[in-house]
Amino acid sequence: MTSKQAMSSNKQERLLCYNGQVLVFQLSKGNFADKEPTKTPILHVRRMVFDRGTKVFVQKSTGFFTIKEENSHLKIMCCNCVSDFRTGINLPYIVIQNNKKNNVFEYFLLILHSTNKFEMRLSFKLGYEMKDGLRVLNGPLILWKHVKTFFFISSQTGKVASVSGNLSSIQWAGEIENLGMVLLGLKECCLSEEECTQEPSKSDYAVWNTKFCVYSLESQEVLSDTYIIPPAYSSVVTCVHICATEIINHQLRISLIALTRRNQLISFQNGTPKSVCQLPFGDPCAVQLMDSGGGNLFFVVSFMSNNACAVWKENFQVAAKWEKLSLVLIDDFIGSGTEQVLLLFKDSLNSDCLASFKITDLGKINCSICFSSFRELRQHLFLKEKIISKSYKALINLVQGKDDNTSSAEEECLVPLWGEEENSVHISDEKLSDNFQDSEQLVEKIWYRVMDDTLVVGVKTTSSLKLSLNDVTLSLLMDQAHDSRFRLLKCQNRVIKLSTNPFPAPYLKPDEIGLEAKRVKLTPDSKKEESFVCEHPSKKECVQIITAVTSLSPLLAFSKFCCTVLLHIMERESGNCPKDRYVVCGRVFLSLEDLSTGKYLLTFPKKKPIEHMEDLFALLAAFHKSCFQIMSPGYALNSMKVWLLEHMKCEIIKEFPEVYFCERPGSFYGTLFTWKQRTPFEGILIIYSRNQTVMFQCLHNLIRILPINCFLKNLKSGSENFLIDNMAFTLEKELVTLSSLSSAIAKHESNFMQRCEVSKGKSSVVVAALSDRRENIHPYRKELQREKKKMLQMNLKVSGALYREITLKVAEVQLKSDFAAQKLSNL
């Protein structure tokens, strides 16, 4: 990615971007920390990188170079990135001028390597000062102008040579494929005798006496002077950027953009102007190309007035403009794979980081920050961490029955946890004792395992406790021994429920697919309704585990650490606000000695892959979970178990028959599967894999044995449960609406409706309590069918207006339930 330079307000300081980093060069006498400068000049460099977490530029590394020139006047001339002919690698460079006595000027070109070591690639002396047209090209090669002649010196030759092309100015210099190093500029032309007899005006002379040409430094000859820029633009073009070149019939054709003194950006193709954009500011001086990805290309134009703007390449319209800038850089600063523009505002350089800046790709990426606000944000985060730590400390002391020594001043800073209302009333100790329960009542066992770079902590709850992921939080609070504070670890929770009984295959009958699964005929003697009710399997015994997975790397900084495991349960009760319960499950102790000896480390022995069920739960918690619906309209899915047992070499976990453990060697080993076949032609496959690569390998292997015209659908976690809850609720609403037909039960309608509304909040808990959530619909279906038969047997007489109102209401509710049933049947 090309690098661009810019100069800060301090002339002895230059900034440059290179491979997503910002390099800060500063020429000083002595070290930054030295108060008294020394006589030996030192060139310092700082590499700054963008921290995506804190959204600021921070210092990554530093380097320096001692210039052994005492009592000299040094000045930074320019810096950029060029290719070194020895390796072909782009490296940052910097050119320094030393003003010696007797009008002798010495110049140094230093290259910066990745180790922050400087290498002097060029050193030469001149009897004059370089002032105009200084450029550094690949090689490196230095090009400059003195009086009316252009000179250059290469690191390959080390000698100063002149350009013999009679160029009056150079608008662009660089490498073109198959042509080498070339210059694009204006060349004076000799007029013919007839033209010389006339006396042209000054403007005509300036136009027709010069033309743009392409000059080769290697062959010292003009390559082309046509199909570049028309002569009429020769007096107004100030800067050129070449976009593409090609040779057609031995003639060089060029596509380029140019800045003009009339504040325009013009696109030329083979010498013909194609597009013009009027720029929003005056005196444009430089243009850069930015590729923000997705085919979005922008020309970023800088102006002498410290302003900048971006122009769409597609339509040549101004996309954005900025004012009061100190520099404009283009690179991939955030590591997204595409380019962004970095806008540094005036007085933005700080000793530690770049302060006032903005990063944008003129699309989704837009990051800006001011250093003062960053300092305030850091103080706010520190205060927030302190408040949370003290809140947890007070909570743990309260649960464990210890005296809370929190001062009144600290109590004012404490905040309620888990979404409690701020203006809560005082609760007596008796009430608190009900919320903070003993772990022996709810928790059977606590365990923890180390797997790769993660720590998995699990809590086995009693069978009487029915939970879903929305109702429970398992937190890890790390004890800070040196300051008696608690640090909340970032965790990912998962609720795991496994059945200890053999998993049945409750195939649904074909006529239950689609909307017929809900709708029945409204005839009193209908017997078809019995065929829609499946036999309920016996109640299953389930094991319920709540897990918390956190990164182990930050914890290894401590030789040993201790975490308190806190379980927060939110229970919903009818007509009341959710009730919170907190349980201190126990403590987790882990040390580097434990890790080095392999204690708590999850491994797979060859004889028996799963020795302890905690190892299985750790895999289910830490592995990547993917859920797929497999449907085969024409053939039965009898090959699924064959694939699991024979192709994937799976072993059925004896304690939990629904789980398959893959023993196939290689990357597949240790992968877990569950297969739930709903009908002969449809089922749900869940894959627990180390990463997504293994998951795709499993799917690739599975596709080979599946029947023809079989297709897979990726199911998002929780979508099926939501649809089941929604259908149960719509059926209940439909039942209430039908009940309004009977005047005898009209007085109970309001109470029934209230219970329906309350069930909206309870549905997730009620349905989650069942091992198979689909079975919860059957009671509603039976009651609905009975109510319909009862209504049709009654001799009810109503007015026409009331009948139309009730009919419309019933139709609306049935439409909603039909829609919910259709969504669920499409899973």
GIRA-V384499 format. One line per field, one symbol per residue. phi: phi as a letter, one per 20 degrees, with the letter a starting at -180 (. if undefined). burial: # if it has 16 or more other C-alpha atoms within 10 Angstrom, else .. A space follows every 50 residues. Layout:
# GIRA-V384499
phi: ???
burial: ???
This chain:
# GIRA-V384499
phi: .fdcdbdefefebccbdblnddedecdbdofgefedfeeefcedccedce effelcecfebcbbbeeeceldddbfeabacceeffcmefcfcbdcddee fmldddccddddefemeeceebbbccebefcdmfccdgqfcdcbccmdde cbbdffemcecdeeeleebcebbrdcgmdnfccdaecfdefffffffedf fffffffeecbfbddeffelbfeaccldcggfefedfdbcceebcbdclm cfdcdbcbecfelcddddclndfdbcceffcdlfcbccdcdenmmedcde ddcfemdbbccfffcldfeabcclddacccaeeemencecddddefleec fdbfeebbdbdmbfebccbdfffffffffffffffffffffffffffffe mefeefffffffefcfdlmfffeeefdffffffffedffffddebcbbcd cldcdddcceefffedccffdccddddefeffcldddfefcdebddccee egefcffefgfefnfffdecfecfefdffffedefffffeedddcdccdc fegfeffefbbcceeddddddddfmcfgdecccefqcddbcfffffenfm eecdfffcgdecffffffffeeffdcdcedccfdcfefefffffedfele dffffcffdddedffnffgnfdcccdefcfdbadddddcfbfffffffff ffffdfffmecdcfdffnfffffffffgfffffffffffffeffdffeff fffffffffffegffffffefdffffffgfffffffffffffeeedccff fffffffffffffffffffffffffef
burial: ..######...#######.###########..........########## .....####....##........###########.....##########. ....########...#.#..##..#...##...############....# #####.......#.#.#.#####.......########............ .....############....##########..##.######........ .#########..#########.#.###.##############....#### ###..########..###..#...##########...#########.##. ..#########.........#..#...........###########.##. .............##...................##.##..##..##### #...########...###..#########.....#####.########## #.#....#...#.#######...........##........#.####### #...#.....############.......#######.#.#.#.......# ##......##...###################...##..#..###..### ###..#########...##########.############...##..#.. .#...##..#.#..#....##.####################......#. .#...#.##..########.#.#.####.##..##..##.#......... .....#...#..##.###.#####..#
